[in-house]
Structures are given as C-alpha cells and as structure tokens.
Amino acid sequence: MRIGVLGAGRIGGTIARRLSADGHAVTLANSRGPETLRDLAEEIGATAAHAAEAAEDAQVVITSVPFPRVPSLREVISRAPQDVIVIDTSNYFSFKDGLIQAVEDGRVESEWVQEQLGRPIVKAWNNTLAGSFMTKASPPGAPGRIALAVSGDDPQAKATAMRFVDTTGFDPVDAGPIADSWRQQPGTPAYCTDLTADELRKALAAADRSTMTERRDRMVAEMRQHEGMPANEELLRLSRKHYLEPGTGPSRRLGR
Ligand SMILES: NC(=O)c1ccc[n+]([C@@H]2O[C@H](COP(=O)([O-])OP(=O)(O)OC[C@H]3O[C@@H](n4cnc5c(N)ncnc54)[C@H](OP(=O)(O)O)[C@@H]3O)[C@@H](O)[C@H]2O)c1
C-alpha cells in the first residue's frame, strides 16, 4: 500500500522501517523537511518528503508526532484522499506535553486527536515503550509474542491497522471503538506492560477509568526520581508496578 508516515522518531521511524521492509511504498516526513531524513529514508527503503507530499497520495497515513503537535497536522491531513485510513500512535503526558484542558477534563485522548485532525482515526502502537517496540518484535506464533491494542470505529480501517501491527512484529488485539480507547491510555493495565494477546485482552477489560490518571501520575513521579530517562526495562518495571491489577499481569514473567 502507499503509506505516508508523519513523524520519523523512535515510533514513526521504526514503523516506517518495518512496513517498508514488508514491501509497502512508504513516504516519511518530519517537521524539518526531507533533506534531514534522506539518510534514514535511503537506509530503510522509504522516500523522504514534506509532510503534505506524504499525505497527498496516501492510502494510509500514520501520524506519530508529539501529542501537542497533532493540531499542526490538520492542514496536511486535509490534503489526503477522503477515504484515507489514518492511524495515530500518540499519548498525552502533561509533564512533557503541557496542559491540554480538554484531555485534563477527561476527553478520551484519541477523540481529541480526531477532532484536531478532522478525520476519524484508528489508535495503534501507543501502548508500547519505544525500547520494547524497537527491540522485542517477533514473528507471528513466536512464544510469548507481545501484543498491542488497536481501537477504531471503521472495521476496514481497523483491520488494516491490525495487519500492520502484526507486520511490525506484535500480535494485534482489537480493543473496541475509539470511545473505549481510554482502556489503552497511560495509567491502564494495558499500557506499556509488554503483555501477550490473552493477557492484553484481560488487561483491557480490567481498565479502571477512575484511577488511571492517578496511576499515570504516580508512575511519572517515580520515573522522574531517576537521573535522566530510565532504561527500557526500568520503565517496564515501573509501568507494571503502577498499572497492573493483581491477576491481570504477567507477574510470573517479570523478567521478560
Ligand atoms: N517514545 C515512546 O515510548 C512512545 C511509545 C508509543 C507511542 N508514542 C507516541 O508516539 C508519538 C511519537 O513518539 P516518538 O517517541 O517517536 O517521538 P519522537 O522520537 O520525539 O519523534 C517525533 C517526530 O515527530 C516529528 N514531527 C513533529 N511535528 C511534526 C509535524 N508537524 N509534521 C511532521 N512531523 C512532525 C518530529 O520531527 P522533527 O524532529 O523534525 O521535529 C519527529 O520526527 C508521540 O505522540 C508519543 O506519545 C511514544
């Protein structure tokens, strides 16, 4: 498929690399322009472009930019074909993103993203740590394969996103409509806890909207006691400690 990836960081760049390796025609953009992306694009077999060019002719646009930058993509996305599938990877953390009042007031993050972009989205690849995403991909059927949640309202768009999640090395799990996508937001048992598909389904069902913000903030507070950003396995340990309910997690496999 023709895929435009907006955002070439740890998540967008890795998605672009893996979809390109699978034979898709990937166009990759960042905010600074294609000349800053040529080496990466060449290495992974993608085309570097301006964001508008990446969206214009795409069948699928994947948005992977910092949450507060999402509104800056509205004009770019408006150039994409009407039937384009938009898949978004973003998460909101006020400590780094600044306060976004609607989300602070309880708006589901992906509903806010849809409003900003002016298009329906599928939410995918958000409930992984970048380090896990980059280093723990495995082929379908591999024992203990890590699963990622996919939410969306359009069955065909969601099916495409789930196929892509699989292509990037993770079991896709249908997490329901966008209205329920809070179940894969920061602070929930599904968020960045490296679960298998069966474990992830239980975790999504066990999510508690009334405690997730407090849990997220407790995790962030402990994370910020570290000097600098903790390594991936420490982030995983903290996520499991603060987000998992007894009985929902892989406590027997904490070493994974
Ligand atoms: N890091 C994680 O552990 C993780 C895990 C899952 C999901 N996420 C979410 O996924 C998203 C990306 O995360 P990341 O860690 O990959 O971020 P990142 O490494 O900081 O990369 C962000 C990318 O977005 C680009 N960008 C910013 N504004 C843009 C615009 N208007 N048009 C096109 N590109 C733009 C940046 O380009 P420039 O450098 O040129 O500005 C950069 O390539 C975030 O929403 C994050 O919350 C992150």
The ligand as a MOL file (V3000), in Angstrom:
LIG
                    3D

  0  0  0     0  0            999 V3000
M  V30 BEGIN CTAB
M  V30 COUNTS 48 52 0 0 0
M  V30 BEGIN ATOM
M  V30 1 N 8.5100 7.0770 22.8670 0
M  V30 2 C 7.6560 6.1490 23.2660 0
M  V30 3 O 7.9620 5.3240 24.1430 0
M  V30 4 C 6.2980 6.0770 22.6260 0
M  V30 5 C 5.6370 4.8560 22.5890 0
M  V30 6 C 4.4010 4.7560 21.9620 0
M  V30 7 C 3.8150 5.8900 21.4200 0
M  V30 8 N 4.4700 7.0970 21.4970 0 CHG=1
M  V30 9 C 3.8080 8.2750 20.9320 0
M  V30 10 O 4.1200 8.2870 19.5340 0
M  V30 11 C 4.3720 9.6330 19.1050 0
M  V30 12 C 5.8050 9.7280 18.6100 0
M  V30 13 O 6.6620 9.3770 19.6500 0
M  V30 14 P 8.2410 9.2640 19.4270 0
M  V30 15 O 8.8110 8.8130 20.7040 0
M  V30 16 O 8.5180 8.5310 18.1690 0 CHG=-1
M  V30 17 O 8.5760 10.8210 19.2270 0
M  V30 18 P 9.9530 11.4950 18.7690 0
M  V30 19 O 11.0470 10.4820 18.7620 0
M  V30 20 O 10.0720 12.7380 19.5570 0
M  V30 21 O 9.6510 11.9010 17.2370 0
M  V30 22 C 8.6380 12.8070 16.9130 0
M  V30 23 C 8.6500 13.0130 15.4140 0
M  V30 24 O 7.5420 13.8570 15.0770 0
M  V30 25 C 8.0050 14.7760 14.0840 0
M  V30 26 N 7.0980 15.9150 13.9820 0
M  V30 27 C 6.7580 16.8290 14.9160 0
M  V30 28 N 5.8720 17.7010 14.4020 0
M  V30 29 C 5.6410 17.3140 13.1150 0
M  V30 30 C 4.8390 17.8170 12.0610 0
M  V30 31 N 4.0580 18.8860 12.2410 0
M  V30 32 N 4.8640 17.1760 10.8650 0
M  V30 33 C 5.6370 16.0840 10.6760 0
M  V30 34 N 6.4290 15.5660 11.6420 0
M  V30 35 C 6.4190 16.1750 12.8540 0
M  V30 36 C 9.3960 15.1210 14.5550 0
M  V30 37 O 10.0970 15.7280 13.5160 0
M  V30 38 P 11.2530 16.8320 13.8490 0
M  V30 39 O 12.2820 16.0890 14.6430 0
M  V30 40 O 11.7160 17.2600 12.5010 0
M  V30 41 O 10.5500 17.9150 14.6240 0
M  V30 42 C 9.9150 13.7240 14.8930 0
M  V30 43 O 10.3620 13.0580 13.7260 0
M  V30 44 C 4.0930 10.5280 20.3190 0
M  V30 45 O 2.7750 11.0020 20.2540 0
M  V30 46 C 4.2620 9.5910 21.5090 0
M  V30 47 O 3.4420 9.9730 22.6010 0
M  V30 48 C 5.7160 7.1950 22.0530 0
M  V30 END ATOM
M  V30 BEGIN BOND
M  V30 1 1 1 2
M  V30 2 2 2 3
M  V30 3 1 2 4
M  V30 4 1 4 5
M  V30 5 2 4 48
M  V30 6 2 5 6
M  V30 7 1 6 7
M  V30 8 2 7 8
M  V30 9 1 8 9
M  V30 10 1 8 48
M  V30 11 1 9 10
M  V30 12 1 9 46
M  V30 13 1 10 11
M  V30 14 1 11 12
M  V30 15 1 11 44
M  V30 16 1 12 13
M  V30 17 1 13 14
M  V30 18 2 14 15
M  V30 19 1 14 16
M  V30 20 1 14 17
M  V30 21 1 17 18
M  V30 22 2 18 19
M  V30 23 1 18 20
M  V30 24 1 18 21
M  V30 25 1 21 22
M  V30 26 1 22 23
M  V30 27 1 23 24
M  V30 28 1 23 42
M  V30 29 1 24 25
M  V30 30 1 25 26
M  V30 31 1 25 36
M  V30 32 1 26 27
M  V30 33 1 26 35
M  V30 34 2 27 28
M  V30 35 1 28 29
M  V30 36 1 29 30
M  V30 37 2 29 35
M  V30 38 1 30 31
M  V30 39 2 30 32
M  V30 40 1 32 33
M  V30 41 2 33 34
M  V30 42 1 34 35
M  V30 43 1 36 37
M  V30 44 1 36 42
M  V30 45 1 37 38
M  V30 46 2 38 39
M  V30 47 1 38 40
M  V30 48 1 38 41
M  V30 49 1 42 43
M  V30 50 1 44 45
M  V30 51 1 44 46
M  V30 52 1 46 47
M  V30 END BOND
M  V30 END CTAB
M  END
